């Protein structure tokens, strides 16, 4: 099982050598995670278990986690890794560089086989997202982002697409093209919300913004929809989001020109002792973020304990 990324021809332009090397590690890890998980997607038995009620995990989650961590350990052995499916490193709060991994974001969508799931590999430095890779395996799309330095997208072509568990599957990635939010503001705002986690506050925000509704699973897929101009705003005012849900998607959307904060409008942070993002996520086109910031804060403040 191999991921073939021809960086000699398709390396995203504009990144420094060090950043490009980290971006390559993130991309390779995400695609290897997709290679590991994709055969389970075609299998009759997904090996579903439950961490707790309503929180499923599959054998694909674990296979993707093993593959992603294998790449990061080989390429960045001195860095710490926080992953949803692994025990946290004991000295995480002291880490300057921290890889933040969700090996399969959108497990319910993976189980439903609707394509709205992603492998997400982000790098946080000094508590802030630096860069990330979001792989949407079905169909194959790989999104890369440097929070302050651009974003790119490439198609992923699967060879042996019908491979079952234990069989070989190859992936060919590229070429990359720059990803930038369109300048033209849509006539009607499009708000993407969770397919699996409805919330009355999300409905209230959408109604206040007079936005059309777009349904999708996975934080990574939602932020990618905004980055590609297929949606404009994503608000999820819940305290149960974790760092691995937001690190890579934030880097991609910010790199494409968007804004990502919590629902109070404050920066998301990484490497905390507890991985929760307790005030949810507010991601949008930059102009939409500025226009909606006050409303989002007002509507969500009581639930999330945001001081007025």
SVG drawing of the C-alpha trace seen along z (x, -y; Angstrom):
<svg xmlns="http://www.w3.org/2000/svg" viewBox="-35 -43 49 52">
<polyline fill="none" stroke="black" stroke-width="0.4" points="0.0,0.0 1.6,-3.2 0.9,-6.9 2.6,-8.4 2.9,-12.2 5.1,-13.6 6.4,-16.6 9.0,-17.4 6.2,-18.5 3.4,-19.4 5.0,-20.9 2.8,-23.9 4.6,-27.1 5.2,-29.8 6.1,-27.7 9.5,-27.9 11.7,-24.7 10.9,-23.9 7.2,-24.5 7.1,-22.5 8.8,-19.6 6.2,-19.7 3.4,-20.0 4.7,-17.0 4.7,-15.0 1.1,-16.0 0.0,-15.1 1.8,-11.8 0.3,-10.9 -3.2,-11.8 -3.1,-9.9 -1.6,-6.8 -4.4,-7.0 -6.9,-7.1 -5.2,-4.1 -5.5,-2.2 -9.2,-3.1 -10.6,-2.9 -10.7,1.0 -12.9,1.1 -15.3,-1.4 -15.9,1.3 -16.2,4.1 -19.5,5.6 -18.2,5.6 -17.0,2.2 -16.0,3.6 -18.1,1.0 -17.7,0.5 -18.8,-2.3 -16.6,-4.4 -19.8,-5.5 -23.5,-5.8 -23.7,-7.6 -19.9,-7.7 -19.0,-4.9 -15.5,-3.9 -14.6,-1.4 -11.6,0.8 -11.0,-1.8 -10.4,-4.5 -7.7,-2.4 -6.1,-1.3 -5.9,-5.0 -4.5,-6.0 -1.7,-3.4 -0.8,-4.5 -0.8,-8.2 1.3,-7.8 3.7,-5.5 4.4,-8.3 4.8,-11.0 7.1,-8.8 9.3,-8.1 9.4,-11.7 9.1,-13.7 10.3,-11.4 11.1,-14.2 7.6,-15.8 4.7,-14.9 1.4,-13.7 -2.1,-14.1 -4.5,-11.8 -8.2,-11.0 -7.5,-7.3 -4.3,-7.3 -3.3,-8.0 -2.1,-11.5 1.6,-12.1 2.2,-12.9 4.2,-16.1 1.9,-17.6 1.6,-21.0 5.3,-21.5 5.4,-20.8 6.3,-23.6 5.5,-21.5 2.5,-19.3 0.9,-17.2 -2.9,-17.0 -4.6,-14.1 -8.1,-12.9 -7.6,-9.7 -11.2,-9.5 -13.3,-12.6 -17.0,-11.8 -17.2,-8.2 -21.0,-8.2 -20.8,-9.4 -18.2,-6.7 -20.6,-4.1 -23.4,-5.6 -21.0,-5.5 -22.0,-9.0 -18.5,-10.3 -18.6,-13.0 -15.6,-11.9 -11.9,-12.9 -8.4,-12.1 -7.0,-15.2 -3.4,-15.9 -2.5,-19.3 0.6,-20.8 0.4,-23.3 3.4,-25.5 3.4,-27.4 -0.3,-26.7 -1.5,-27.9 -2.3,-26.0 0.6,-26.2 -0.5,-23.9 -2.6,-20.9 -3.8,-18.3 -7.4,-17.2 -8.1,-14.2 -11.6,-13.5 -11.2,-9.9 -14.6,-9.6 -14.1,-11.0 -10.4,-11.6 -9.5,-15.3 -6.5,-16.4 -6.6,-19.9 -3.4,-21.4 -3.1,-24.7 -0.5,-26.9 -2.5,-29.2 -0.5,-32.3 0.8,-31.2 -1.8,-29.7 -3.8,-26.7 -3.8,-24.1 -6.0,-21.2 -5.3,-18.1 -7.3,-15.2 -6.4,-11.7 -6.7,-8.9 -7.1,-5.4 -5.7,-2.3 -7.3,0.9 -10.4,-1.1 -12.3,2.1 -9.6,3.5 -10.8,5.3 -9.2,5.4 -5.7,6.9 -5.4,6.2 -3.2,3.6 -4.4,0.1 -2.3,-2.7 -3.0,-6.4 -1.6,-8.9 -1.9,-12.6 -1.7,-15.7 -1.1,-18.1 -1.9,-20.7 -3.6,-23.9 -3.9,-27.0 -7.1,-27.2 -8.4,-30.7 -11.9,-31.9 -13.8,-33.6 -13.9,-37.3 -17.5,-37.7 -19.9,-37.4 -22.9,-35.1 -26.4,-36.6 -27.7,-34.3 -25.6,-33.2 -25.0,-29.4 -24.5,-28.0 -23.1,-24.5 -24.1,-22.6 -23.6,-19.1 -25.6,-16.3 -25.1,-14.1 -25.1,-16.7 -28.1,-19.1 -28.4,-21.9 -31.2,-24.4 -28.7,-27.2 -27.3,-26.4 -30.9,-26.8 -31.2,-30.1 -28.0,-31.4 -29.0,-30.3 -32.4,-32.0 -30.8,-35.2 -28.4,-35.2 -31.2,-34.4 -28.9,-31.7 -29.6,-28.7 -28.7,-25.4 -26.0,-23.0 -25.7,-19.7 -22.4,-17.8 -20.5,-15.6 -16.9,-16.2 -15.4,-19.5 -12.7,-19.0 -15.3,-18.6 -17.3,-21.6 -14.3,-23.9 -13.2,-22.6 -16.6,-23.4 -16.1,-27.0 -12.5,-27.1 -13.8,-25.9 -16.6,-28.5 -19.5,-26.0 -20.5,-27.4 -19.9,-30.6 -20.2,-30.0 -20.0,-27.2 -21.0,-27.7 -21.0,-24.8 -21.6,-26.2 -20.9,-23.1 -18.3,-22.4 -17.5,-18.8 -15.3,-19.7 -11.7,-18.7 -8.4,-20.0 -8.1,-17.2 -11.5,-18.3 -10.2,-21.8 -6.4,-22.0 -6.0,-20.9 -9.3,-22.4 -8.4,-25.7 -5.1,-25.8 -6.7,-24.9 -9.5,-27.5 -7.2,-30.3 -4.7,-29.5 -7.5,-30.0 -8.3,-33.4 -11.0,-32.5 -11.4,-33.1 -11.6,-30.5 -12.2,-31.2 -14.3,-30.0 -17.8,-31.4 -16.6,-34.3 -14.4,-35.4 -11.2,-34.4 -8.4,-32.2 -8.6,-28.4 -5.6,-27.1 -3.8,-23.8 -1.7,-21.7 -3.9,-22.3 -3.9,-19.7 -7.5,-18.9 -8.1,-18.8 -11.6,-20.4 -12.4,-23.5 -15.0,-24.6 -16.5,-27.4 -17.1,-25.6 -16.0,-26.8 -17.0,-29.7 -15.5,-29.5 -16.4,-31.6 -15.3,-33.8 -13.5,-36.7 -16.2,-39.2 -19.0,-36.9 -17.0,-36.4 -16.8,-40.1 -20.5,-40.7 -21.7,-37.8 -19.3,-37.9 -21.6,-40.0 -24.6,-37.9 -22.8,-34.6 -21.4,-35.7 -24.8,-37.0 -26.8,-33.9 -24.3,-31.4 -23.0,-33.3 -25.5,-31.8 -24.8,-28.2 -21.1,-28.5 -20.5,-30.8 -19.2,-33.7 -19.1,-37.0 -21.0,-39.8"/>
</svg>
